[in-house]
Amino acid sequence: MFAEGDNMFRIGQSIDIHQLVEGRDLYIGGVKIDHDKGLLGHSDADVLLHAIIESIIGALGLGDIGKHFPDTDPQYKGISSMVLLEHCYQLMDKEGYEINNLDSIIMCEAPKMAPHIQKMRENVASKLHCDISQINIKATRGEKLGFVGRQEGMVAQAVVLLRKKRSIEMAKVRTRFAPSPTGYMHIGNLRTALYEYLIAKHDHGDFILRIEDTDQEREVEGAVDMIYKVMDQTGLGYDEGPNKPGEVGPYVQSERLAIYKEYADKLVELGGAHYCFCDEETINKAKEESDNEELGYIDPCKHLSLEEAKQRIANGEKYVVRQTIPSTGITSFEDEVYGHIEVENAGLAEGVLLKSDGYPTYNFANIVDDHLMNITHVVRGNEYLSSTPKYNLIYQAFGWDVPSYIHCPPVMKDEKHKLSKRNGDASYQDLINKGFLNEAILNYIALLGWSPEGEQEIFSLDELIEAFDVKRISKSGAIFDMNKLKWINSQYIKKLDTKQLTELCLPFLQEAYDLSDKSEAWIEKLVEVHRDHISCGEEIVEQVKLFFEDEIHLEEEAIEFMKDEAIPNTLAVFKSKVAELAEEDFKQDQIFACIKATQKEAKARGKMLYMPLRIATTGIMHGPDLAASMELLGKEKVLKRLG
């Protein structure tokens, strides 16, 4: 995991002493404690925090507390040591280290520390951005010996072990896209896949495809094949997956049931889970009677001894494996988007990890798989922010490294509703079927919640790989704007050559119109003429309908315009010019020459020249190149429409 020569771990230790005096508030571990004396010092003189700070500074080889927070500096006069601890964390973070574990002791005769130690641990864990399980604080009395025993002062000692943060220089980045085969690939899922891909490829890492098929009831036939098809269509090539085996497979969760069983049993042995024998009726009744529905089921089976539980299993009783969560303390983590998150353990539900049928729940399977597949970064929706502490408790119970989390805001249908495949909102395949280009879809989806530096909006996949930075992911939900997607897609359409554009539009034309008498060249010209007037393939149908209709139907505005008394003469002159052309000469350049000749003879210019000719021959007031449109209509139809 670390390169040779890296200082993976650093140890620091320190001792701090402060005199007890009257007229000062007593602060220990960031907790104000009622006492008739307080500790003397330039700051709040928190003896425990000072010992912790100095142990960390010492581990980093950066001197002592006096060097960084001198008692001669007025800015530190009376300052809370919690503020100093935060500064200390920043020093540690800058050097690329984090807390592995910290052990400390307070030596005082009075007051009693025991009632306050849990809050002290929470305070320290919060400022050092680590889990409370990594912080140990204990206290001892002086037994009336020395200055501690005489209540003249207090002493604190701390020993800290720092570990090097995992980074792209230390560990190969590995991400995974883990869709469930429960339907078409919706936009939110595809965005997750894209972000995972970009994170991996930006740092020359691995991108893994894993199929999460543990929800057997919701699995849709053919959905797995659709996942493979979409991944192929998008060009998000994965380095490992079900059909591209690596060293950590299998890559389909239903093929890994024995692995989940093994680790579920191991987690029970470690105290992070327990066997539960409660039937569904008992659980439902308990939930109904509970005052806190969100907390879920309070399981009486967690108090069974392991021996008793194993005996009941041996007797053939059905059971599930349920997570065991501490009833006190907090669990915290760092998210790349939302920053420091902490949750009270008492508010976390002890959910099922392994069901009675041997299938794992989403929560447990992902943790085990991510660890065994060496996943370093996990991208998922922000709806998982509140439950992530539960996952981390499992990581900690096993002693595994926690991955970097990137929780993304949802993709919204509007200001109130999320996009959802359950509600029939557009999927990737729906957009492809409407004639949107894959490159444009990926480009647009990348911008749903992520903003690049600068003003650039059009990105190739390679450019996205180069530019992508998780720190630029927004905390706010992004509304799916079809008009913006159409604009981006139109920019890509403009870059297609004629044959590529025809290939995009042809299926829609074939479905809507009879092309049996149309040449390949005619169809290509039809499509090319309308290039700048379509934003996706399906729009070609409406744009070209006038070429397949015998009659034209004018809108009221066009009818009013054609009432100008000069227009009949303009039309008559132009008709005479067209009539002189041979059939084989009825081409765009020659038609344009007829228009210019009409201009001269009829003395019509600009709007009064082009618009009457366009309305008379096409039925519309605005459109693509007029001469090209007439060529597509053909001489016979143009003359007929000119009257």
N, C-alpha and C positions, 0 to 999 in steps of 0.2 A: 504493500500500500504506500510506503514511503520510500523515497530514493535513498541510496546509501549515503551516509553522512548527515542526513537530516536529524535534528534534535527533536525526536518525536515527543519526548517528555522532559519537563523541567520541574524540579522540586524546590520549594521555598519554605522557610520556617521563620517565625518571629515571636518575640515576646514584647508585651507592652505593659507599662506600669503607670498608674495615675493615683494621685493623692485624693482622699475623700475630705471634702470641706463643707461647711455649712453655707447656705445661701446659694447653692447651685442645684439645678435640676439634674437628675440622674438619668442618663441615656446609655443603654446597653443593647447592642445589636439593632439600633434604630428604634428601640422601644423605650418610651418614657415610663419609668417605674417610680411609684410613690415611695419616697424615702426621705429621711430627715437630712441627708447629706447628698452632695453630688460630686462628680469628679472634676478636678482642677485641670484646666488646659486652655490653650488659645482658641480652639474650636469648642465643640460640645464635649470633647474629651471622651468619646465613646471608646473605651479601652478594647472591647472586642473587635470593633470594626477597624481600629488602628492596627491591631495585630494581624488581622486578615489582609488589610491593604499592604502592609509591609512585607508579609510573606509572599504575596503575588509580585510586588515590585522586585523583591529579592530573587524570586524564581526567574524573572525576566532578565536579571543582571543589570537593573537600572537604578541601583543605589538604595536609598531608604526613603521613608515618608517625608523626612525633613527637607530632602532635596526637591521634592515635587510640590509640597505644601508647607513652606517654611512658616514658622510661628512668628516671624518678623514681618510677614506680609499682611497688611490690614484687611485684604479681601477674604482672608480665612478666619477673621475674628468672629467667634461664635457660630461659625458655619456648621451645618449638619454634616456629620461624617457619612451619611447616606449619599450626599452629593459628592464627597471625596471618593466614595466607593464606586460611583458611576464613572468618575474620571479615571479611576484605576482600571475599570473594565475597558474603557476606550484605549488605554495604553496596551493592555493585553490583546485586544482585538487588532490593533495596529500592527503588533508584532506577529500576528497570525496564530495566536494560542487561545484556548478555551479551557474552562474548568473540567478536569477529570473528576477529582473529588477534593474536598476540603474537610479537615478535622480540626476542631478548636475546643478550647476549654477556658472557662471563666473561673477564677479563684476569688471568692469573696465570702465573708462571714455572714453578711446580711445585706439586703433582703434576699428572700428565696428566689432563685432564678427559674425553677422548674415550671411555674405557671406561664412563663414568658418565652420559653425556648422555641416553641413551635412558630410563634410569630417572628422571632429573630431569624429562624431558618428561612421563612417565607421572604422576609426583607432581603436577606443576603442573596438568595436564589434569584429574586427579581432583579436586583442591581447587577448581578453577574451573568444574567441571561442564561441560566442553566436550570435544570430540574432540581426540585427540593431534595430529592433522594441523593444528590451529589454533595449536599451540605450537611455536616454533622456538628452539632454544638452541644457541649455538656458543661456541667458546673460542679465545683467541689468547694467545701468549706475549709477555712484555715485551722479549724479545731482549736481556736484561741491562741495559736502559735504565730509569732512574728507580727509584722505590721498588718498582714491580712487578718489574722486572728484577732488583733486589737482593733479592727475596723478603721485603721488609719489609711488604707488604700486598697486598690484592687489590681489584680494581675490577669492578663489574658495571653494565651499562647495559641498559635495557629500553625498548622502544617498544610501545604497545598501541593497538589500534583496537577500541573498543567500539561495539556496535550496539544500537539500541533493540529490546527484545523485541516481537514481534508480539503484539498483544492485541486484544480485541474493540473497543477504541477505534481501533485502527490498521488492522485488516483485517476484512472481513466474514467471519463464521464460515460455513464450508461443510463439511458432512459428507456422507458417502455410505454407502448400504447397497448392498452388492455381493454378492448371493446367487448361488450356482451352481445351475443348473436340473437338479439331480440327485435330486429327490424332493420330498416335502411339506415345508412350512416347520416345522422342529422348534423347540422352545422356546428353545434357545440362540441360534439364528439370529434369532428374533423379538425376543429381548431385545436383541441387538446393534442391530437396526433401531430398536427403541424408544429405546435410549440415544442413538443417533446423532440421531434425530428430536428428542429432548428437548434435547440439547446445542445443536442448531441453533436451535430455536424459542425456547429460553430467552434467547438472545442475538440474536433477530430475524434469524437467518441463513438460509441455504439448505440444504435437504435434497435430496440427489440419489439417484436409483435408477440403478444400473448392473448389467447382467447379465454375470456372469463365466462365459462358456461356452467357455473354452479347453480344458477337459477333455471333449473330444468323446466319448470312450469311455464316460463315466459319465452323459452327458446322458440324461434321461428324457423321453420324449415327453409333451407337455402340461404339463411342469413350469414353463415360462416363463409360460404362461397362468395357472397356479396362483399364481405370484408376484404377478402383476397383481391377481388376485382377492383374495388375502390382504391386499395393501396397501390395496385398496379397502375390504374388510371392516373392517379395523382402524382406518381413519380416519387412518392415518399418511400424509397427503398429501405427495407429493414435488413439489418445485418444477421439477425437470428429470428427464428419463428417456427411455427409448426411445419411449414414446408421448406424451411431453410435451417435445419438443426444445428445447434451449437453444443457447447459442453455442459449447459445447465438445464437442458430439457428434462422431461417433455414440456412443451409450451402451451398445452391445453389443460386447463385446471381439472377437468373430469378425469384426466389421465394421471393425476397427482394425489388421489385420495389417500393412498397409503402414507404419503409424505405428511399430509395435514394431520392424520391420526397420530403419527409418531410425535410431531411437534406439539400437538394438543396435550398428549399425555405428559410430555416433558415439561410443558408450561404448568400443568397441575403440580408436578413434583417440585417446581421452583416457587410455588405459591402465587403465581400470577393468574391462576384459574382454578376452578373446582368442578367436580361432577355434580350435576343436578338431576334429581329423579322425579321432580314434580311433574304431574300430568297437566295437560293443557287446561282442563277445567279448573284446577287449583290456581294456576297462573292467572287465568282470566278473572276469576273471582277476586284475587288479591289486587289486581289492577283496578277493578271496579271500586274496591273499598279504599284504594290509596288516595291520599290527598294530593299527590304529585304524579300526574300521569306521565310527564316528561321523564321522570326518574325511572319509571318502569317498575319491574318486578324486584322486590326485595327478597332474595332467595334464602330460605332457612337452611338449605343444603350446604351453604358455605361453611356452616359450623360443624359439619360432620368431619370426623377424623378421616385421614386418607385410607387407613386400614379398613374402616367401616364401609367407606365408599367402594373400595375395591372388592370387598366381600359381596356387596349388593350387585355389583357388575358381574361377578362370578356366578351369582345366583340367577342371572339372566334378566335382571331388571333393565328396562329401557332407560337411557340417560342421554343428556346433552352435556357438552363442556361449556361452562359459563365463565366469563371473565370475573376475576376477583379484583376489586378496586379498593384502595385505602379509603377509609371513611373520613380522614382528615388530610390537611395539607393541600397544596396546589401542584398542578402539573403545567409546565410551560414549554414553549418551543418558539423558534424563530422562523418566520415565514418571509420568503423573498419579496413578497408583495405587501403584506399587511404588517410586517414587523413582529414585535414581541407579543405573543399571545399567551395568556395564562388562564386556567380554569380551576375552580374549586373542585377537588376530587369528590366531595360530598354530592355534587350535582351531576355526576357521571353515572349513567345507567350501566349495570352489569349485564351486558348483552350476551347472547349465545355466540360462541365461536365455532363449535362443531355440532351439527344437528344429529338427531338420533339415527338418521339414515346414512351417516358417515360423510355427508357433504358439508364442507365448511361454509360459513357465511362470508360475505364479501370482505368484511373487515379482516378476518383472520387469514384467509387465503392470500390476500394481497401482501400482508406483512411478511408471511413466510416466503412467498415467491420473490418479493422484492429483495429480501435478504439473500436468499440462495442464488438469485440471478445477479447479485452485486449491483443493484440499481442505486445510483447516486442521487438522482433528481426525480421527484415525483410531481407531475402537473395534474391538477384536478380542480373541480369547481369549488367556489368558496363556501358552498353548503356543507363541506366537510371540515371547515375550520373548527367548529365546536366539538367534533368527535375525534379530531386528530390527537388530543391528549390521551384518549383511550388507547390509540394505536401506540403511542410513545411509551405508555406503561408496559405494553407487551414487549416492545424493543428492549426496554430497561430490564425487565424480568429475565430475558434471555442474555442480556449483556451485549446486544448488537448495536452497531452504529446506526443512528437515525439518519435517513436521507435528507437532502435539502428539499424543502417544500415550496412549491409555487402554486398557491391557490388563486385561481382566476375568477373574476366576476362573471356573472352569467351573460349569455347572449340573449337579448330581450326582443320580443315581438313588438312591444310598445313599452311605455313607461311603467306599466303595471304587470305585464305578463311575460314569462320566459318563453323562448322558443322551445318546443317540445315535439318529439316525434309521436308521442302518445296523442297529441292534439292535432296531428296531421299537418304540422308545419313543414315547410320545404326541407327536403333532404338534399344531400349532394347529388344523388341520382336524379332527383326532380329537376335540379338546375341544369345538369348535363342534358337531360331530355328536352329542355326548353331551348337548347342551343347555346348555353353559356360555355365558354372555354375553360378548361381545367386550370390553366395558368392564371386566368383572371379570377377564378373562384378562390384559389389559394392566396393570391395577392390581396383580395378583399378581406378574406377571413383573417389573415395575419393582422390586419388593421382594426379588427373588432376587439378593442381592449388594449392594443399595443400601439404606441406612437413612435415612429423613428425620429432620429435627430434630423433637423432641416425640414424642407418643404416637399421632398420627394414622396410621391404616392404610388408610382408604378415601379414594381420590383419583380425581377425574375427570381426564381427559387434560389439561385446562387447568390444573388444580391441580398435576399432575405437572410440567408445563412451568415453572410458577412456582417449584416447590420443588426441582427437580433440581439437584444439585451433584456433580460428579465426585469431589470430595474425600471424599465420604461413601460411595464404593464400597469394599467390603471386599476385602481380599487373600485371604480364605478362600472356598473353594467353598461354594455354597448348595445344600442338598438340596431337591429338588422335593417338596413336601409336598402331596399330593392333598387331605388333610383341611383344610389351611389354605386351599387354593384353593376348596374347597367352602364353607367358612365365608364367605369374601369374596364368592363368587357368591351365597350366600343373602342377603347384605345388599343386593345389587343386585336380587335377585328381589323382596324386600319393597317396593322402590320402584316396581315395575311396576304399571300399572293392570291391571284385570281382562282387558281385551282383549289387552294386550301379553303377559300371562302365559299366556293361552289360546293365543295365536299360538306361543309358545315350546313349550308342552306338546302341542299338538294333533297334530303329526306322530308323536309317540311313542304317543299314544293310538290314533290311526288304524291304526298298524302292529300294535298288540297286541290291539285289541278291535273288535268290530263296533259302530259308532256309528250305524248306519242308522236306528234307531228313537229316537235321542236328539236332542232339540232343541238349538239353539244356546245357549239360556238354561240348559238343564240342564248342558251341558258347561262353560259359564262358571262356574256355581255349583260344580261338581265341582272345578274347578281352584282357584277362589278359596278354598274350604274347606280345601284342602291346601297353601295358600301357605306357611305357616310350617313345613311338614313336609318340604319338598324343598329340596335345595341345587343341583340342576341339572335340566334338563328331563326326562331319561330316568328319573329317580327317581319321576315321577308314576305310572308303570306299576305298580310294586309297591305304592305307597300306595293305589291305588284298585281293586285287583283284587277286593275284597270286593263291589263294586257290580256286578260282571259275573259273579259265581259264584252258582249256585243253592244250593249247600251251603256251610256254614261248617265249619271244622275247628279245634277248640279245642286250645290247647297245654295241657300237664299242669297248669301253674300255674292256668290259668283253670278247668279242670275241678275242681280242688281247692277253689277259691274258691266255685264255684257249689254246693257241697254244703251251704252254710249253710242251716239249716232255715227261716230267715225269707225267703229269696229267692223261693220259689215264690209266696208271697202278694204280694210286691212286683210280680212279673211279671204276675200275674193282674189286679191292680188297674190297672196301667198299660195292659194289653191292653184292658180294658174301657173305659178313657178314650179310647184311640185308636179303638176300634170305633165310638164315638159320633160321631167326626168325619166330616163329608161328604168325599168324595174331593177336591173342590176346596178344602176347608179344611185339607187335610193339608200345612200349611206350617210353617216353622221356629218362628214365634211361637206358633202354636196347639199344636204339639208340645211346646214348652217349658212351656206352660200345663198340659198333661197331666202332665208330669213333676212340676211343683209340686203339682198336685192329688194325685198318687200319694204324694208326700212326706207330705202331710197325712193322707191316708186310711190308708196303710200304715205310717205312723210310721217311715219309713225316711229316713235323712239321709246326706249326704256320700257317702263311699265305698260304703256299703251301699245307696245309692239309685242312683247313677249307674253304678257299675261293673257291677252285674248287668244293667241295661238295655243297656249298651254291649256286654257279652260276648254277650248273647242275640241282639242284632240285627246286630252287626258281626263278632263272633268274636274281637275283640281287647280287651285290657284298657285300653289307652291310645290316644288318637287325637284328631282334631280335634273341633270342636263337635258334641255328640251329636245335638241337635235338627236341625242342618243335615244331618248324615249320614243321619238317618232320612228327612228330606224327599227326599234324593237316592235312597234305596232305594225309596221309595214305600210307600203304605199297605198294599198287598196283601202285599208281601214282608216288611214289618215284622211284620204280624199272623201270617204263616206262621211266621216265625222265633221268635215269642214262644210258639208251640205251642198 
